[in-house]
Amino acid sequence: MNSTGARHAFDPAVLFKALFLGLVAIFVLVPLLATLLGGFKSLGELRVNPFGLPSHWEWQNYADILFSARYWQLLRNSLVISTLAVTLTLITASMAAFTFAHVRFFGSSMLLSYLTLGLLFPAATAVLPLFIKVRDLGLLDTYFGVALPQVAFSLAMSVLLLRRFFKDIPYELLEAALVDGCSYIKFFRYVTLPLSRPILATVGTITFVNSWNAYLLPLVMLNTDALYPWPLGIMVYQGEYSSEWHLILAFITLTILPTIILFLLAQKHIVAGLTAGAVKG
Amino acid sequence: MVARRIAIASPVNVAGETAPQTLRGPGWDGRFTVLILFLPPALLLFTLFVVLPIGEAAWYSAFNWNGFGRPTNWIGLDNYRFVLETRAFWLALRNNGLIIAVSLAIQLPLALALALMLAEKFRGAVALRMLFFMPYILAEIATGLIFSFVYDGDYGLVASIWRTFGAEPPHLLASTDTAMLAVLIVVVWKYFGFHMMLFIAALQSLDKSLVEAARIDGATRTQTLRHVVIPLLYPTIRLSVFFAIIGSLQLFDLVMPLTRGGPADSSNTMVSFLYNNGISRMRVGYGSAIGVILFAICVTFAFTYKRWFMRDE
């Protein structure tokens, strides 16, 4: 929106835009920076100076957490659950999506609509019966008890996204392969999957972020502290250190650090992934 | 076509299969194998953990049951009556309405304005986009905890600002008057970036020649925006509204670290109400009734909205 003639001439629109963007940036950044810096302060300093740089940097707060078994256990649990969820989602959803995209059979569109019912309501609506089901299956207090329902609830979106992509693979390709004696399964393994890496990455990212950040399902399904993923663990930690905010802030910073690093490394995939469902779904 | 066949032939041969010379179309045999191998895992998981629980919720909601043994104490529709007679249920419903109102009245215009500014290329635009999107990928639990610090009456940022003006700092999350307002601000902080990204994606795939044509025909910047750009964005706006409403109906994680729905149920959402009254006390029948009501709201909304506003998409 630069005025084309004189780039550096005073333009109230540009000034307004800069001010507006600056204000929003402050609104977003201040809570995050205060959290990061708060972890470096003593409790006494936090009370009088929650905004500024610490006058004395308390590296101990962060070091204590980083060298505690507890922190790493939480991250490990989260990683195990998320990896299970991503792997199982990619396998089951891509197989189903392939069938819906390339195999014509009676009831195909009916079954697809059946799966997309999952888009209509949140997991929370049926969480009590889900708890009883998981209990009756003997999966309560296991990683699978959390991961399997997560997979089930991510299937609808994943199948839709994958099917759309698979359908764009030219049908003549499949036809030719079948004529040459290739089976559907080999075509899936050696043609569809290698050609679909971008969409697999997208679906994997959505599932991973959702599972990594999830709170309600693990809260209901897990009873043992040793199995808690980090969102549960951080709530327990907050309960224990109720008003020692400097420690809680350090703990928050360290637990969201993996997410932020991942985000900075794979921005494109993450933004594409999290908005793809919206745009293409 | 020939080139394609060669491309296909090599991976098949890698798999150790010599291509038979007989011409065989996509026969039923091949399809049958795929059907019985590829569909069941997804369908089974989905049926077991998504569809059956919803059906069971409807069944359990007719019992007074604590989840142990078999449900035997049939009470018909009483659970629904109990839910509808609870004041906290209507408060939760009102709060979900408030979240939707704020999403539409504040978050959506904010996201749209930012998208219009950041869809253009200038130094720092991409960095700002990423910064504004960042809250969306943070876990809701972490966001809630960060803001429970921000709002803390003793150590928090708000308290510190209040003290500079010499006023007694408020405990925003502990008062029935302000708790929900505080939650609403966090909702905007967390989600505006997602909606902004939706709009940026739409703006970037917009047909630029329409905008140029309008400018050449003498339309001012504001006129172009109002009569060309915004109408072209209507599908995305409808989508954004859809997500805001569905998102509001499932909001839970964010509320727990902030207020747990309190004080005095003043900041419950439907799901935190369900959690506090059904799950944490193992009142399976009562909780299932809440779940069924929430399910009915979601499904009715989704179908109506799709029929009325998103017919062509």
Chai-1 contact restraints between the chains, C-beta under 6 A:
chainA,res_idxA,chainB,res_idxB,connection_type,confidence,min_distance_angstrom,max_distance_angstrom,comment,restraint_id
A,K17,B,M117,contact,1.0,0.0,6.0,A-B,restraint_1
A,V28,B,L131,contact,1.0,0.0,6.0,A-B,restraint_2
A,P31,B,I146,contact,1.0,0.0,6.0,A-B,restraint_3
A,P31,B,V150,contact,1.0,0.0,6.0,A-B,restraint_4
A,A34,B,L157,contact,1.0,0.0,6.0,A-B,restraint_5
A,T35,B,I146,contact,1.0,0.0,6.0,A-B,restraint_6
A,L46,B,Y155,contact,1.0,0.0,6.0,A-B,restraint_7
A,R47,B,Y155,contact,1.0,0.0,6.0,A-B,restraint_8
A,P50,B,L157,contact,1.0,0.0,6.0,A-B,restraint_9
A,P50,B,S160,contact,1.0,0.0,6.0,A-B,restraint_10
A,T92,B,P41,contact,1.0,0.0,6.0,A-B,restraint_11
A,T92,B,A42,contact,1.0,0.0,6.0,A-B,restraint_12
A,M95,B,F38,contact,1.0,0.0,6.0,A-B,restraint_13
A,A96,B,L39,contact,1.0,0.0,6.0,A-B,restraint_14
A,A96,B,A42,contact,1.0,0.0,6.0,A-B,restraint_15
A,T99,B,V34,contact,1.0,0.0,6.0,A-B,restraint_16
A,T99,B,F38,contact,1.0,0.0,6.0,A-B,restraint_17
A,T99,B,L39,contact,1.0,0.0,6.0,A-B,restraint_18
A,V103,B,R31,contact,1.0,0.0,6.0,A-B,restraint_19
A,V103,B,V34,contact,1.0,0.0,6.0,A-B,restraint_20
A,F105,B,L35,contact,1.0,0.0,6.0,A-B,restraint_21
A,L115,B,F46,contact,1.0,0.0,6.0,A-B,restraint_22
A,G118,B,V50,contact,1.0,0.0,6.0,A-B,restraint_23
A,L120,B,C298,contact,1.0,0.0,6.0,A-B,restraint_24
A,L120,B,V299,contact,1.0,0.0,6.0,A-B,restraint_25
A,L120,B,A302,contact,1.0,0.0,6.0,A-B,restraint_26
A,F121,B,F295,contact,1.0,0.0,6.0,A-B,restraint_27
A,F121,B,C298,contact,1.0,0.0,6.0,A-B,restraint_28
A,P122,B,Q250,contact,1.0,0.0,6.0,A-B,restraint_29
A,A124,B,Q250,contact,1.0,0.0,6.0,A-B,restraint_30
A,A124,B,V271,contact,1.0,0.0,6.0,A-B,restraint_31
A,T125,B,G291,contact,1.0,0.0,6.0,A-B,restraint_32
A,T125,B,L294,contact,1.0,0.0,6.0,A-B,restraint_33
A,T125,B,F295,contact,1.0,0.0,6.0,A-B,restraint_34
A,A126,B,P53,contact,1.0,0.0,6.0,A-B,restraint_35
A,A126,B,I54,contact,1.0,0.0,6.0,A-B,restraint_36
A,A126,B,A57,contact,1.0,0.0,6.0,A-B,restraint_37
A,A126,B,G291,contact,1.0,0.0,6.0,A-B,restraint_38
A,L128,B,G278,contact,1.0,0.0,6.0,A-B,restraint_39
A,L128,B,V284,contact,1.0,0.0,6.0,A-B,restraint_40
A,L128,B,G287,contact,1.0,0.0,6.0,A-B,restraint_41
A,L128,B,S288,contact,1.0,0.0,6.0,A-B,restraint_42
A,P129,B,P53,contact,1.0,0.0,6.0,A-B,restraint_43
A,P129,B,E56,contact,1.0,0.0,6.0,A-B,restraint_44
A,P129,B,A57,contact,1.0,0.0,6.0,A-B,restraint_45
A,L130,B,P53,contact,1.0,0.0,6.0,A-B,restraint_46
A,K133,B,P53,contact,1.0,0.0,6.0,A-B,restraint_47
A,P149,B,F49,contact,1.0,0.0,6.0,A-B,restraint_48
A,V151,B,L45,contact,1.0,0.0,6.0,A-B,restraint_49
A,A152,B,L45,contact,1.0,0.0,6.0,A-B,restraint_50
A,A152,B,F46,contact,1.0,0.0,6.0,A-B,restraint_51
A,A152,B,F49,contact,1.0,0.0,6.0,A-B,restraint_52
A,A152,B,V50,contact,1.0,0.0,6.0,A-B,restraint_53
A,L155,B,A42,contact,1.0,0.0,6.0,A-B,restraint_54
A,L155,B,F46,contact,1.0,0.0,6.0,A-B,restraint_55
A,L173,B,R4,contact,1.0,0.0,6.0,A-B,restraint_56
A,A176,B,R4,contact,1.0,0.0,6.0,A-B,restraint_57
A,A176,B,R5,contact,1.0,0.0,6.0,A-B,restraint_58
A,A176,B,I8,contact,1.0,0.0,6.0,A-B,restraint_59
A,A177,B,I8,contact,1.0,0.0,6.0,A-B,restraint_60
A,L178,B,P26,contact,1.0,0.0,6.0,A-B,restraint_61
A,V179,B,L23,contact,1.0,0.0,6.0,A-B,restraint_62
A,D180,B,A19,contact,1.0,0.0,6.0,A-B,restraint_63
A,G181,B,A19,contact,1.0,0.0,6.0,A-B,restraint_64
A,G181,B,P20,contact,1.0,0.0,6.0,A-B,restraint_65
A,C182,B,V12,contact,1.0,0.0,6.0,A-B,restraint_66
A,S183,B,G30,contact,1.0,0.0,6.0,A-B,restraint_67
A,Y184,B,G30,contact,1.0,0.0,6.0,A-B,restraint_68
A,Y184,B,V34,contact,1.0,0.0,6.0,A-B,restraint_69
A,K186,B,A15,contact,1.0,0.0,6.0,A-B,restraint_70
A,Y190,B,P11,contact,1.0,0.0,6.0,A-B,restraint_71
A,N213,B,A139,contact,1.0,0.0,6.0,A-B,restraint_72
A,Y215,B,I141,contact,1.0,0.0,6.0,A-B,restraint_73
A,Y215,B,D253,contact,1.0,0.0,6.0,A-B,restraint_74
A,L216,B,F252,contact,1.0,0.0,6.0,A-B,restraint_75
A,P231,B,A139,contact,1.0,0.0,6.0,A-B,restraint_76
A,P231,B,I141,contact,1.0,0.0,6.0,A-B,restraint_77
A,W245,B,F149,contact,1.0,0.0,6.0,A-B,restraint_78
A,W245,B,Y155,contact,1.0,0.0,6.0,A-B,restraint_79
A,I252,B,A142,contact,1.0,0.0,6.0,A-B,restraint_80
A,I252,B,L145,contact,1.0,0.0,6.0,A-B,restraint_81
A,I256,B,L138,contact,1.0,0.0,6.0,A-B,restraint_82
A,I256,B,A142,contact,1.0,0.0,6.0,A-B,restraint_83
A,F263,B,I137,contact,1.0,0.0,6.0,A-B,restraint_84
A,T275,B,M197,contact,1.0,0.0,6.0,A-B,restraint_85
A,T275,B,L198,contact,1.0,0.0,6.0,A-B,restraint_86
A,T275,B,A201,contact,1.0,0.0,6.0,A-B,restraint_87
A,A278,B,L198,contact,1.0,0.0,6.0,A-B,restraint_88
A,V279,B,A201,contact,1.0,0.0,6.0,A-B,restraint_89
